[in-house]
Amino acid sequence: MADVSQSASLASIAAYLKLTYQYDQETALVEAKSVMHNLVKMRQKGFITGWYFDENGQLELLPSDYVMHQIAPNK
């Protein structure tokens, strides 16, 4: 999974928000665009390499090697 650059699409994030928060389609899409914008910014800054929905339907972030080294420098 380390090579994932993006797996959860705008549409899947909108569907998740719609289901989880009972948003209407328009609100879910607006919120999903905000989430996607923030994910892209985090990737551009080198904090994450990607994102995906795990087997439990939760949005997961893939931390960059730099961040992982900062979290666990001895590993």
N, C-alpha and C positions, 0 to 999 in steps of 0.2 A: 504494500500500500504506500510505500515511501515515494513512489513516482507519481502519485495522484497530484494533479495541479488544481483540479476542480472536478467534483463529481456531482454535487447537488446543484441542480440548475435553478434558475430563477423561478421557473414554474413549480418545481418540487418544493422549494422553500415557501412559495406562496400557498401551495396546497397544505403544507404542514401548518402554517400560521392560521389558515382558514379553519382547519380541523381543530387545532389546539385552542384557539382563542375565539372561535365562532365569528371570525371576521367575514364580512361580505367580500365578494371577489375583488372589488376595487380597492378596498382597504388592505386586503391581503397582498395585493400586487404592489401597492405603495410601500408597505412595510417590508416586503421581500426585497424591493429595490434598495431600500436603506440597509438592510442586512447584507446584501450582496456588495454594495458600495464599501461597507466597513470591512468585509472579508477581503476584498481586493486591496484595500489600503493596507491591511495587515500583511498581506502577501508581498506587496511592493516594498514595505518597510523591512521585510526579512523575518518577521515574527512567525509566520506560518508558511507552509508550502502548498497547502490545499485544505479542502473540507469535503465532507461526505456525510451521509446519513448511515448510522451504524445499524446493526441488526435489531435494535430496540426502537429504531425510528428517531433517535436523538442526533442532532447535528453535531458532528465531531470535527475538531480542528487538528490538522497535522502540523505540529510545531517544527520549526526549522532546526537544522543541526546546531546552529548557533544558540538558539533558545534552549535546546536540550542540554547543551554543554553548560549553560548558565544555571540550569535547574539542578543538574547532577554533574558537576565538573570532574569528579573522580571516576566516572564510568566511561 
